[in-house]
Structures are given as C-alpha cells and as structure tokens.
Amino acid sequence: MKRNDKLVELLERIRSVELATHRRVQDLLAGQYRSVFRGRGVELDQIREYVPGDDVRAIDWNVTARMGRPFVKEHIEERQLTLLLLVDVSASAEFGSSARDKRDRIAELASALAFSAIETGDRVGLVLFTDRIERFVPPGKGRRHVLRILREILTVEPEGTGTDLVEPLELVRRVQRKRAVVVMVSDFLESGDREVSLTRLQHAMRLTNARHDVIAARVRDPREVELPDVGWLVLEDAETGEEVEIDTSRREVRERYAADVRRQSEELTAALRAARVDALEVFTDEEVGPALLSFFRRRGRGLS
C-alpha cells in the first residue's frame, strides 16, 4: 500500500473511531465519568480549629496533639484530574473473529475514556506497552491531544511481541506523583507461568492503587472463551508462536477448553479484587459505549 493510501486509511480509521465514541460522550458518558471520578479526588485546603458539628473523622490527630486542642482537615475537590491510559499493543491484541479485532475495540475504549476526560477539563496521558514500554505520551488537554493519542494507538509498530502488565504500572508510580485515574486496557493475556504472572500483577496493582485510582478494562474475543465446532483446528499463541492442534468436533475438548478459560478468568478476577481494583469487560462483538456506561453506573453505586 502506498504511503498516501496508508495516510488516507489512517485518517478514516481515526474519524470512524472518533465518531463512534464522541456521539456517546456528548450525551451520557461524559456525565457519568464526571459523577464517578470528579468527586473522588480531593486535595487539602486548610487545617483549622474544630467547631461543634464538624465531622470527627476529619480531626488531624497530629496537629491536635501538638496544639492541645482539636483541629480538623478541610479538603476541596480537585479541580483537575489526570487520566492515564495504559494500552496493551502486544501481538495477542491483533486477534479478532468478528469485523473488529481487539486492537480496534481497545482504540475505541481508550478514545471514549479520553473524550470523557477532556469534556470535564481533565488531562489525558498514554502509555503503550508490550513486554516493554513502547511509547509514553505525557498528559495533555484538548481534542487535538486526544486525536494524537488515538493516532499513536492505531499506528504503533511494537518492538515487543509479549506482554508484561507490571512494567506500565511501575512507570506510573515513577512518573505520576499526583493522584490520577489509571485505566489499563488489555486482554490480560501473558505468556509464561500463569501463577507467577498473577502474583506479580496483583502486587503491582495494589501498590499503584494505593496512590491512584486503578481500573482494569479487559477486551476479549468470543472465540477466546468458547471454541466453535469446526473439526480440527490449529491454535496459535500470538505472542510465542507456539501451536497446538485440537479436534473441536469433540464436545469434551470444547468443554475442557471453556473450563480452562473460565478458571483463568476467575483467577484474574480474584487477583484484581484482592488489589481492590475495579474491572470492566468488553467483547469485540459488542459496542464499547453501552459497556462503559454500564460500568460507570455500577461503579457509581459501588457495585463494580
């Protein structure tokens, strides 16, 4: 494909993703984003002497001990939050059995979140990762900045093929001192020892979530959950190249595969719950907007 043709295709993809997400942002998503996140960030305004009627939970016991009389902390809502998108661009994200692969849905989800953030005046940053950090875009504001983020997601040519979910979380802890909303968008598939990977992820999530508000956004394809009955099939690990041939016409094979996938999913859910990280899930054959809106509403009720 010629360079000009590639540029035209890129612009069309950016425009289609922008239209698909921005319409939703204009009505419900931005409002839900604001209600879920804007009230959660607070900064210290002042410490003043206690007066009857103040919430005793706001008492600053250190100052109270020094002064010999009660003082309370007064907080105000942060006027501006930072949204950091940690986007998985490893080889497994290229998989898709429907019209859109996981990379497309990942781009749409990231775009919807980014547009929601700028609608409320927040800043948005981006980390693209595989088994290494591929790209880092510092937080910025405005529509042009969001379009740059979307372009980076759609055009990146990763050097790595594997996945390391811990590396981007460590980067966040190094570079982002002030509290941020951190959304990891990934299929959460890692090669290697599953138990070791989950232990590392849970630890990194817990450390990052202690300072920031971390959310796990999982993008999956239906064929990763349930195999079709199509006879002999070659399954390939997109990140290692390892292949295995199975007979999907046998019901016990399909059931065993589904059970393994279900167990792995439950283990991931348990690890995220232990780290106190909220999660949402989007499949490639469903629209991003309704799934994200449902998550916002559940989170607003404390149910996510």
C-alpha positions as CSV (number, residue, x, y, z in Angstrom):
1,M,0.0,0.0,0.0
2,K,1.4,3.4,-1.0
3,R,2.2,6.0,1.7
4,N,-0.7,8.3,0.7
5,D,-3.1,5.4,0.7
6,K,-2.0,4.5,4.2
7,L,-2.5,8.0,5.4
8,V,-6.0,8.1,4.0
9,E,-6.8,4.8,5.6
10,L,-5.4,6.1,8.9
11,L,-7.5,9.3,8.8
12,E,-10.6,7.2,8.0
13,R,-10.0,4.9,11.0
14,I,-9.4,7.9,13.3
15,R,-12.5,9.6,12.1
16,S,-14.6,6.4,12.5
17,V,-13.4,5.8,16.0
18,E,-13.9,9.4,16.9
19,L,-17.5,9.4,15.6
20,A,-18.3,6.1,17.3
21,T,-17.2,7.4,20.7
22,H,-17.8,11.1,20.6
23,R,-21.5,10.8,20.0
24,R,-21.8,8.8,23.2
25,V,-19.6,11.1,25.1
26,Q,-21.8,14.1,24.2
27,D,-24.9,12.6,25.8
28,L,-24.2,10.1,28.7
29,L,-20.6,9.1,29.0
30,A,-19.2,12.5,30.0
31,G,-21.8,13.0,32.6
32,Q,-21.2,9.5,34.1
33,Y,-17.4,10.0,34.0
34,R,-17.8,13.3,35.9
35,S,-20.0,11.8,38.6
36,V,-17.9,8.7,39.1
37,F,-14.4,10.3,39.1
38,R,-14.7,14.0,39.8
39,G,-15.9,13.6,43.3
40,R,-13.2,11.1,44.3
41,G,-10.2,13.4,44.0
42,V,-9.7,15.7,46.9
43,E,-6.8,18.0,48.0
44,L,-6.0,19.5,51.4
45,D,-7.3,23.1,51.6
46,Q,-6.5,24.1,55.2
47,I,-6.3,22.9,58.7
48,R,-8.4,24.8,61.1
49,E,-9.7,24.6,64.7
50,Y,-12.5,22.2,65.4
51,V,-16.0,23.7,65.9
52,P,-19.1,21.8,67.1
53,G,-20.8,20.0,64.3
54,D,-17.5,19.1,62.4
55,D,-17.1,15.5,61.3
56,V,-14.8,13.9,63.9
57,R,-13.3,11.8,61.2
58,A,-11.7,14.9,59.8
59,I,-9.7,15.6,63.0
60,D,-5.9,15.9,62.4
61,W,-4.6,14.0,65.4
62,N,-1.0,15.1,64.9
63,V,-1.8,18.8,65.0
64,T,-4.4,18.2,67.8
65,A,-1.7,16.6,69.9
66,R,0.8,19.4,69.3
67,M,-1.7,22.2,69.9
68,G,-3.5,20.7,72.8
69,R,-6.9,21.3,71.3
70,P,-8.8,19.7,68.3
71,F,-8.0,20.7,64.7
72,V,-9.7,19.3,61.6
73,K,-8.5,19.0,57.9
74,E,-10.6,20.7,55.3
75,H,-10.5,19.3,51.8
76,I,-11.7,20.6,48.4
77,E,-12.4,18.6,45.3
78,E,-9.5,18.5,42.9
79,R,-10.2,21.0,40.1
80,Q,-8.5,18.8,37.5
81,L,-7.7,15.1,37.4
82,T,-5.3,13.2,35.2
83,L,-6.4,10.1,33.2
84,L,-3.6,7.8,32.3
85,L,-4.4,5.1,29.7
86,L,-2.2,2.0,29.8
87,V,-2.8,0.4,26.4
88,D,-1.7,-3.1,25.5
89,V,-0.4,-3.3,21.9
90,S,1.1,-6.8,22.1
91,A,0.6,-9.4,19.4
92,S,-2.4,-11.0,21.0
93,A,-4.4,-7.7,20.7
94,E,-4.4,-8.3,16.9
95,F,-6.8,-11.3,17.2
96,G,-10.4,-11.0,16.2
97,S,-13.1,-13.3,14.9
98,S,-15.6,-10.6,14.1
99,A,-15.4,-7.5,11.9
100,R,-13.3,-5.7,14.6
101,D,-10.3,-7.2,16.3
102,K,-9.2,-6.5,19.9
103,R,-7.0,-3.6,18.8
104,D,-10.0,-1.8,17.3
105,R,-12.0,-2.2,20.4
106,I,-9.1,-1.2,22.6
107,A,-8.7,2.0,20.5
108,E,-12.5,2.8,20.8
109,L,-12.5,2.2,24.5
110,A,-9.4,4.4,25.1
111,S,-10.9,7.1,22.8
112,A,-14.2,7.1,24.7
113,L,-12.4,7.5,28.0
114,A,-10.2,10.2,26.7
115,F,-13.0,12.2,25.2
116,S,-14.9,11.8,28.5
117,A,-11.9,13.3,30.3
118,I,-11.4,16.3,28.1
119,E,-15.2,17.1,28.3
120,T,-14.7,17.7,32.0
121,G,-11.4,19.6,31.6
122,D,-9.1,16.7,32.7
123,R,-5.7,15.9,31.3
124,V,-5.1,12.6,29.4
125,G,-1.8,10.7,29.1
126,L,-0.9,7.4,27.3
127,V,1.4,4.5,27.8
128,L,1.6,1.9,25.0
129,F,3.2,-1.4,26.2
130,T,4.0,-4.9,25.2
131,D,6.7,-6.7,27.2
132,R,8.3,-3.3,27.3
133,I,7.2,0.4,27.2
134,E,6.7,1.2,23.5
135,R,5.5,4.8,23.8
136,F,4.8,7.4,26.5
137,V,2.7,10.5,25.8
138,P,2.7,12.9,28.8
139,P,-0.7,14.1,29.9
140,G,-2.3,16.9,28.0
141,K,-5.6,18.6,27.3
142,G,-7.9,19.2,24.4
143,R,-9.3,17.5,21.3
144,R,-6.1,17.7,19.3
145,H,-4.2,15.9,22.1
146,V,-6.8,13.1,22.2
147,L,-6.5,12.7,18.4
148,R,-2.8,12.4,18.9
149,I,-3.3,9.6,21.5
150,L,-5.7,7.8,19.1
151,R,-3.2,8.1,16.3
152,E,-0.4,6.6,18.4
153,I,-2.6,3.6,19.3
154,L,-3.6,2.9,15.7
155,T,-0.1,3.4,14.2
156,V,2.3,2.0,16.7
157,E,4.5,-0.8,15.3
158,P,5.6,-2.6,18.5
159,E,9.1,-3.8,19.0
160,G,8.0,-6.4,21.5
161,T,5.5,-9.2,21.0
162,G,4.9,-10.5,24.5
163,T,3.1,-8.8,27.4
164,D,4.3,-7.5,30.7
165,L,1.4,-6.0,32.7
166,V,3.7,-4.9,35.5
167,E,6.0,-2.6,33.6
168,P,3.5,0.1,32.8
169,L,2.3,0.2,36.4
170,E,5.8,0.7,37.6
171,L,6.2,3.5,35.1
172,V,3.1,5.2,36.5
173,R,4.5,5.0,40.0
174,R,7.8,6.6,38.9
175,V,6.4,9.5,36.8
176,Q,3.0,10.3,38.1
177,R,3.3,11.9,41.6
178,K,-0.1,13.4,41.8
179,R,-3.2,11.2,42.1
180,A,-4.5,10.0,38.7
181,V,-7.2,7.7,37.3
182,V,-5.2,4.9,35.7
183,V,-7.0,2.6,33.3
184,M,-5.2,-0.5,31.9
185,V,-6.8,-1.6,28.7
186,S,-5.7,-5.1,27.8
187,D,-6.7,-8.7,27.1
188,F,-4.7,-9.5,30.2
189,L,-3.1,-12.5,28.5
190,E,0.5,-13.1,29.5
191,S,2.8,-16.0,28.4
192,G,4.8,-17.9,30.9
193,D,3.9,-19.2,34.4
194,R,0.3,-18.0,35.0
195,E,0.6,-18.2,38.8
196,V,3.7,-16.1,38.9
197,S,2.3,-13.6,36.4
198,L,-0.9,-13.1,38.5
199,T,1.1,-12.7,41.7
200,R,3.2,-10.0,40.1
201,L,0.2,-8.3,38.7
202,Q,-1.7,-8.3,42.0
203,H,1.3,-6.9,43.8
204,A,1.8,-4.1,41.2
205,M,-1.9,-3.3,41.1
206,R,-2.1,-3.0,44.9
207,L,0.9,-0.7,45.1
208,T,-0.3,1.5,42.2
209,N,-3.9,1.6,43.6
210,A,-2.6,2.8,46.9
211,R,-1.8,6.2,45.3
212,H,-4.0,6.3,42.3
213,D,-7.5,5.1,41.2
214,V,-6.7,2.0,39.1
215,I,-9.2,0.3,36.8
216,A,-8.7,-2.8,34.7
217,A,-10.5,-2.8,31.3
218,R,-10.4,-6.2,29.7
219,V,-11.0,-6.6,26.0
220,R,-11.8,-10.2,24.8
221,D,-13.0,-12.0,21.7
222,P,-15.8,-14.6,21.9
223,R,-13.6,-17.2,20.3
224,E,-11.2,-16.9,23.2
225,V,-13.9,-18.0,25.5
226,E,-15.7,-20.7,23.5
227,L,-14.4,-22.8,20.6
228,P,-16.6,-23.4,17.5
229,D,-17.5,-26.9,16.5
230,V,-15.5,-27.0,13.2
231,G,-13.4,-30.1,13.4
232,W,-9.6,-30.0,13.6
233,L,-8.3,-26.5,14.4
234,V,-4.8,-25.1,14.9
235,L,-4.5,-22.7,17.9
236,E,-1.5,-20.4,17.9
237,D,-0.2,-18.3,20.8
238,A,0.2,-14.9,19.1
239,E,3.0,-13.9,21.5
240,T,5.1,-17.1,21.4
241,G,4.2,-18.6,18.1
242,E,3.5,-21.9,19.8
243,E,0.9,-24.0,18.0
244,V,-1.4,-26.8,19.1
245,E,-3.8,-28.8,17.0
246,I,-7.1,-29.9,18.6
247,D,-10.3,-31.6,17.4
248,T,-13.1,-29.1,18.2
249,S,-15.8,-31.6,16.9
250,R,-15.3,-33.4,20.3
251,R,-17.6,-31.9,22.9
252,E,-15.3,-32.9,25.7
253,V,-12.4,-30.9,24.1
254,R,-14.6,-27.8,23.8
255,E,-15.9,-28.2,27.3
256,R,-12.4,-28.6,28.7
257,Y,-11.2,-25.5,26.8
258,A,-14.1,-23.5,28.1
259,A,-13.5,-24.7,31.7
260,D,-9.8,-23.7,31.5
261,V,-10.7,-20.2,30.2
262,R,-13.3,-19.8,32.9
263,R,-10.8,-20.8,35.6
264,Q,-8.2,-18.4,34.3
265,S,-10.8,-15.6,34.2
266,E,-11.8,-16.3,37.8
267,E,-8.2,-16.2,38.9
268,L,-7.7,-12.8,37.3
269,T,-10.9,-11.5,38.9
270,A,-9.7,-12.7,42.3
271,A,-6.3,-11.1,41.8
272,L,-7.9,-7.7,40.9
273,R,-10.4,-8.0,43.7
274,A,-7.5,-8.6,46.2
275,A,-5.8,-5.5,44.9
276,R,-9.1,-3.6,45.3
277,V,-9.1,-2.8,41.6
278,D,-12.4,-2.3,39.8
279,A,-12.8,-4.1,36.4
280,L,-14.9,-3.9,33.3
281,E,-15.1,-6.3,30.3
282,V,-15.8,-5.6,26.6
283,F,-16.1,-8.2,23.9
284,T,-15.1,-7.5,20.2
285,D,-18.7,-8.2,19.1
286,E,-20.3,-5.7,21.4
287,E,-20.3,-1.9,21.4
288,V,-18.0,0.0,23.7
289,G,-20.4,2.7,24.7
290,P,-23.1,0.6,26.5
291,A,-20.5,-1.5,28.3
292,L,-18.6,1.6,29.5
293,L,-21.8,3.3,30.6
294,S,-22.9,0.2,32.5
295,F,-19.6,0.1,34.3
296,F,-19.8,3.8,35.2
297,R,-23.3,3.3,36.7
298,R,-22.2,0.2,38.6
299,R,-19.2,2.0,40.0
300,G,-21.3,4.9,41.0
301,R,-23.4,2.6,43.1
302,G,-20.3,0.8,44.4
303,L,-21.1,-2.4,42.6
304,S,-18.2,-2.8,40.1
